[in-house]
Amino acid sequence: MNDRFSRFGTRLAYAASQLPRLAWYAGHEAVLRRLAARTRRSPSGGARPPVQSNAPAPDQRRIYADMFTLLRQDVANVEAGIYPLPNDHDGSLLTRLYRSQLFFADLPEIHRRRERNEFREVLTEKTRGRWPDYYLQNFHFQSGGWMTNDSADRYDTQVEVLFTGTANVMRRQALPQLFERFAGLDQRSLRLLDIGCGTGRFLDAVKQAWPRLSLLGLDLSEAYIRHARRHLRRWTRIDLLVANAEAIPAPDNSVDAITSIFMVHELPPEIRRIVVKECARVLKPGGRLILLDSLQRGDEPAYDGLLERFPQKYHEPYYRSYVDEDFPAIAKQCGLTHRRNVKAFVSKVMVFDKSATRPF
Ligand SMILES: C[S@@+](CC[C@H](N)C(=O)[O-])C[C@H]1O[C@@H](n2cnc3c(N)ncnc32)[C@H](O)[C@@H]1O
């Protein structure tokens, strides 16, 4: 009986924190759709032909059903004691309104770049050579690429609107794979590295589950690392570094787990291979690599049409190669064994282990 009450309490508390959040971002999405429809009807709008694909795409009902399955999994993870009731730390109403304003203010610029297929504004005399060429693009057609404070402050609203408020929920689906790896171990003796940590939302979820774990987050963007430092300041045992995942500033065999969330689809194929090799070098024997990113072609055939349209709408230059990439084969070449894939709405969690007996 007590068990039933406590389950009911957990679900109620979960719904009370997540449903308003979903509604907030669904509201943004609805406004976005209306603005897009109005732009298409205007005389100057929609100069580029709409994106075509013959592959099937899910209807709204299917999308909502899959979102619901994801939320049920999230609450099941809480009930199983894998992580506590999540706190998304979205900030005060004022902060959220400020970020919404940043989000909406950038839409005309995004539209302009999309129409003209312009995505190289961040490749300038000042940036050329300081960052890899593949990185210096306006990913998602967003202003500032990865280079500005406004871009960092706008990013989480953009991603949550894209996924109707489920981006953090999907990120948390990497945690059960860490839970399995950390079972029976003292979290104070463990070290986790998150590459391409962005604004630090995933690291926040990791800290909520394992507050004494030592974390290292790295990202090539100074602005995103600054934002992550602010966002994560309530936690201790956490280092955030501006660094390239192609040359991880950590010794061989030194970390227990490496995660990367929504990053590998933004890397050219040859760089993906370098990064996975670096991860294999830095992982301890028996360590685990978790890549959480978009579904790939054929994972959910009903979504294949969405996967085809996405890179054209959001400037994702390496996404087409990503959807057909063979990650288990890349990992194998680097000495990592593919354990499993776990689908989570429009994302998937790919799990790889380094052999416990054979150092890299
Ligand atoms: C789509 S964002 C994902 C951010 C975050 N992991 C999340 O959960 O939203 C991709 C991130 O990868 C970073 N990035 C891209 N290439 C990188 C590289 N070679 N080394 C380090 N970070 C990189 C970008 O700066 C950006 O913050």
The ligand as a MOL file (V3000), in Angstrom:
LIG
                    3D

  0  0  0     0  0            999 V3000
M  V30 BEGIN CTAB
M  V30 COUNTS 27 29 0 0 0
M  V30 BEGIN ATOM
M  V30 1 C 24.7820 20.1900 -30.6210 0
M  V30 2 S 25.8640 20.7400 -29.3910 0 CHG=1
M  V30 3 C 25.6230 19.5560 -28.0640 0
M  V30 4 C 25.9020 20.1610 -26.7170 0
M  V30 5 C 25.5290 19.3260 -25.5130 0
M  V30 6 N 26.2930 18.1000 -25.4320 0
M  V30 7 C 24.0550 19.0100 -25.4390 0
M  V30 8 O 23.7090 18.0230 -24.8070 0
M  V30 9 O 23.2550 19.7870 -25.9430 0 CHG=-1
M  V30 10 C 27.4520 20.2740 -29.9970 0
M  V30 11 C 28.5630 20.7810 -29.0970 0
M  V30 12 O 29.7610 20.1380 -29.4930 0
M  V30 13 C 30.7950 21.1080 -29.4400 0
M  V30 14 N 31.8570 20.6190 -30.3510 0
M  V30 15 C 31.7780 20.4120 -31.6830 0
M  V30 16 N 32.9430 19.9450 -32.1630 0
M  V30 17 C 33.7740 19.8200 -31.0890 0
M  V30 18 C 35.1000 19.3610 -30.9270 0
M  V30 19 N 35.8310 18.9460 -31.9490 0
M  V30 20 N 35.6310 19.3490 -29.6800 0
M  V30 21 C 34.9070 19.7760 -28.6210 0
M  V30 22 N 33.6430 20.2210 -28.7170 0
M  V30 23 C 33.0760 20.2410 -29.9300 0
M  V30 24 C 30.1290 22.4040 -29.8400 0
M  V30 25 O 30.8790 23.5240 -29.4110 0
M  V30 26 C 28.7890 22.2800 -29.1670 0
M  V30 27 O 28.7940 22.8300 -27.8750 0
M  V30 END ATOM
M  V30 BEGIN BOND
M  V30 1 1 1 2
M  V30 2 1 2 3
M  V30 3 1 2 10
M  V30 4 1 3 4
M  V30 5 1 4 5
M  V30 6 1 5 6
M  V30 7 1 5 7
M  V30 8 2 7 8
M  V30 9 1 7 9
M  V30 10 1 10 11
M  V30 11 1 11 12
M  V30 12 1 11 26
M  V30 13 1 12 13
M  V30 14 1 13 14
M  V30 15 1 13 24
M  V30 16 1 14 15
M  V30 17 1 14 23
M  V30 18 2 15 16
M  V30 19 1 16 17
M  V30 20 1 17 18
M  V30 21 2 17 23
M  V30 22 1 18 19
M  V30 23 2 18 20
M  V30 24 1 20 21
M  V30 25 2 21 22
M  V30 26 1 22 23
M  V30 27 1 24 25
M  V30 28 1 24 26
M  V30 29 1 26 27
M  V30 END BOND
M  V30 END CTAB
M  END
